[in-house]
């Protein structure tokens, strides 16, 4: 039996707002204070303000690319699963791992349930935070990127998407955390 891929929900306003390619031209340099944001944490039903972590603990920001609750980026899907499996390793180092997606809260709730996410999943359907961090975009969704921030909010490590190196590995992120 031939089955088709479910593209329902793919062609929405977010898709068309992120359709044209914009390269990741991130100007944030090591040592800079990164842009603040406040986004809903769909996992825990609360609002997360990045500034609340300053002076308390380091943060890893993992911007991920999910098209809809049924369509994942083939490069990001295994990365999401790997970060989720390693979430406790970040917490053991007193580091918060925040995953940011451009899916809306309804879609994000389905992602959380389907993947059994333990880490906070922040919803940014307008892509404002992706633009603030200059992650780039292509074919309907912002591109993935990862940032490691120290306790005062300074950038200590960044990884931007490329076709040769899609996402920073869990090991690379943990090594960056260990160097804080």
N, C-alpha and C positions, 0 to 999 in steps of 0.2 A: 504494500500500500504506500502510495506517495503522499508525504505530508508536506505542508508548506510552513514556512517560518511566519510567526505571528508578528506583524508590523503594526498592530493597532497601538495607537498612542505615540508612534514615532514621529509622525509629521504634524507637529504642533508648533506653537509660537516659538518655543525654546529652540527647536530644531532649525527653524528658518533664521532666527537671530544669531545662531552659531554656525550657519552653513558655510560661509566663505572662510577660506583658510586665513588665519592670522598666526604668524610664527610666535613661538615663545621667545619674547625679547626682554626677558626679565632684567631689570636694572638694579635689583636689590643686591647689594654687595655684603660680603662677610663683615659683621660688626654693626651693620645698620639695624635700627629698630624697625621691625616690620609693621605693615598697616594693621590697625585694629579692625575687628569686625564683631558683629553680634548676629548669630544665626540660631535657628531652632535645632535642638538636638532631638531628632525623631526617636532615637533609641530610648531616651529617658524622659521625654516629654517636657524638657525645660529649655531655657534659652542659654546659650553659651556666649560669653563675651571674652575674647582673647585676653583683654587687659586684666581680667580676674586672675589669670595665672601668673602675672608678673610679680616678681619677688616671692612667689610660692613654689613654683616648680617649672622645669623645662617642658616644652611642648614639641611634638612632632605633628606637622600638618601634612596630611596625605590627601591631596586633591586627586579624585578619581573620575573616571569617565564611564558613566552608565547612560545609555541612550534612553531606555525605559525600564520598567520593572521586569521586562521579559527579554531585553536586548542589552547585553553587556559588551563592552569593548573586549576583544579577544586578548589584548595585552593586559588589561586591567583586572579581568575576572580572576586569574590566578594570583595576582598581586593582592587583591582584596582578601582572598581566602588565606594567603600566607600571613598578611598582617593580622587578621583576626586570630589565627592560630598562635601568633607570637604576642598577642596583646598583653598577656601576663608578664612577659619578659620586659616590656616597657614599664609596666606598673611596678615590677620588682626593682627597677632603677629609679623609681619615683618620678617618672616621666609620663605625661598624658599624651596619648595618641588620639588625634581627632581626624576622622575621615570626612572629607567634604565632597558632596556630589551636587550636580545641577538638577537632579530629579526632584520633583515636587514632594511635599510631605506624604501624600497618599502613595505615590510610587515608592518612596523611600521606606515606608512601613512594610511594604511587600518584600523589598530587598532584604530588610532586616530579618524578617520571618523566614524567607526562603534560604538565606545563607547562615542563619543562626548567629548574627553579628553580636559580639559582646562589646566591641568598642563603640564609642559615640559616633553616630552618623549625622552630620550636619547638612541640612537642606538649603541650597542656594539656587533655586530655579531661575532667578534673574541673572545669575552669573557675575554679580557685582564683586564678590570676593575673588573669583577667578581672574577678573580684569584687574583688580587691585594688586594681585600677585603676578600679573602678566604671564599667565600660563599658556596663552595661545588658545586657538580653537580650530576645528576642522570638521566638516561633514556632520554637522548637527549637534556637536557637544564640545565643551571646553576640553583642552588636553590635560593629561595628568601631570602632576609635579609633586615633589616632596620637599619640605623645609624643616630643618631642626633649629629650634630657638632655645636659647639659654633662659635662665630664670628671670632675666631682666627684659626679655623679648628681643634680644639681638640675634640676628641670623648667624648661625654657625656652620650650616651646611645647606646646599640646595641641589636638587636634581630636576632638570627639565626634560620633558619628553623629547626623544628623537627616535627615528625608526631603527637606529642601531642599538639604542639603550633606552627602552621604554619607561621603566620605573626603577627607582633605587631598590636594591634588594633589601630584605629584612636585615641581613648581616651588615650591609653598608650603613643602614640607619642606626642599628645598635652600636656599631663602631663609632659613628658620629656622636651618639649620645654618650658613649663611654669617654670620649675626649673632652666633654664639657667641663 
